[in-house]
Structures are given as structure tokens and as C-alpha cells.
Amino acid sequence: MTTTPPSRRLRGPRSRFRRRLAGALALGIGLLAAGGLYTMLAPQPQVAIAQPTDAALVAKGQELYNSHCITCHGTNLQGVQNRGPSLIGVGDAAAYFQVSSGRMPLARQEAQAVRKPPLPEFDPSTPEGAANLDALGAFVQANGGGPTLPAESDAALRGNDTARGGELFRLNCASCHNFTGRGGALTSGKFAPSLDPATNTQIYAAMLTGPQNMPRFSDRQLTPEEKTDIIGYIKSVTNGNNNPGGDPLGGIGPVSEGLIAFIVGLAGLIGFALWLGAKS
């Protein structure tokens, strides 16, 4: 009968413990390395905070906010219950879209904010209005961050590849805005508005911020170039110069053409049936 030497009996448990300890250490080092790589390589969210050099612009924006927005959105952009949502994280793009299109300030509480002429001090077509919009957006951005407007001017946001823009529009937008941007009804009293009066910057800002029922489109979903091509397509079908078939019939796409073809065809069939009856 053989017996295990005492030295081996002691060495066995110790070696197993060391192997387990080494495995745990290796796993921990691997997790730390993976976390470090993810931190370095993961794309950062596009959140910009106003720089100290914009202090005067932010201060002007705060004055405008206090005189036009504070009642509904609170002193710290936190929102006010039953009046207005929080503006933290919406970015200057949302502030520009809502205010420049006249949707804010609201005339009354209803299912959806309706486009109307903007306040004179926020009219983007005037130098003063454009400057005030920049200041208000800078204040919102400095205190909450969020999506920012592109640096390009309004004209530069219109892409040239309208064919690709049309494909992207039909894939992502036509289900609500119709094939030619005329809009349509949604649920609960809401609707997709017509895109005719929207400027290039407003359309771009809407894609970034997703107002009302509209989804947000990050640069991963639609690249900046694809967004500009969509704008190019929208402007090509809403300017009234893209009607190769003649009368646009309201510009609402195949619905109107199909309805007219149905009515004309039905009238023709009825007339033909009456003619046969009279002949017999």
C-alpha cells in the first residue's frame, strides 16, 4: 500500500488555489483592458457646451429666455408640470426649430404645436431675429447640451443628389409626410405638417431633434450628406417646378391621380352601359 507524501498533499491544494487566483487576476485584467479600449474607441455623443468666450451671448440668451420661456419651462430649464417639458438635453437645434417656426411660444395647449409666424424678435429672416435665435440657442446649449445646428448656412444645406434624397425620403419620411411632403393625419389629433414653408435649416434641425411624433435621426442613421440630399429632394418637389406630368393635382402623390382615374373610369363605364341599354 502506497501513501502520498506529506509534501505532495500540501502542494496539491496550494497549486489549485494559485491557479484559481491567477485565473481571477487574468479575468480582471482582461475586463479592465476591454473597458479601457471601449472608453477610448467608443464614439462620443454630439453634445456641445458653450465656451467661456460665448459668455456674453449666453447672457443675452438668458435674458430672452427669462422674458419668453421661463413661465412654461422653469428657471433651470427643468420644465413646469402641465405647462412645458424640460429643455435639458434638447440642444440649440430644438430651440431654433421650435422658435423660428413660431411653434413656440404656444398660443394654447393642444394636441400639437402648430406652425405660425414667429415673434418679430425671433424672425430668422431678419438680422435681429437671427441674432436672438443664436443667443437663445446658446443659453439652452450651455445649460443642458444636446444636438447642435450645423455650421453651414441655409443654402449650403441643400444637397445635389435628389435621386438619393428621394429614396431616403420615401424610406424614412413618406409614411407620415406623404411622397411630396404635403403631410398627413396621425393619431390622437396629431399630424405630420406640410414641408412647404420649412426652411433648409428647420428641416435639418427637425431631423436632429425629432419634434412631436417625428423620430430623431442621428448621424449614424442618416449621415449629414444624406440629410442634405433629403432636403434637396424636398425642395425639388415643394417649389412647384417639378411637375413633368402637367397639373400637380394638389401635389399629394399617387392618391389624387388614382382617384381621378377611378372617377373618370367609372363615369366611362356608366356611360357605356347607358349607351348599350339605349341601343338595345
Summary of the structure (lengths in Angstrom):
residues: 280
radius of gyration: 30.2
end to end distance: 121.5
largest distance: 122.4
contacts: 738
relative contact order: 0.09
helix: 57%
strand: 2%
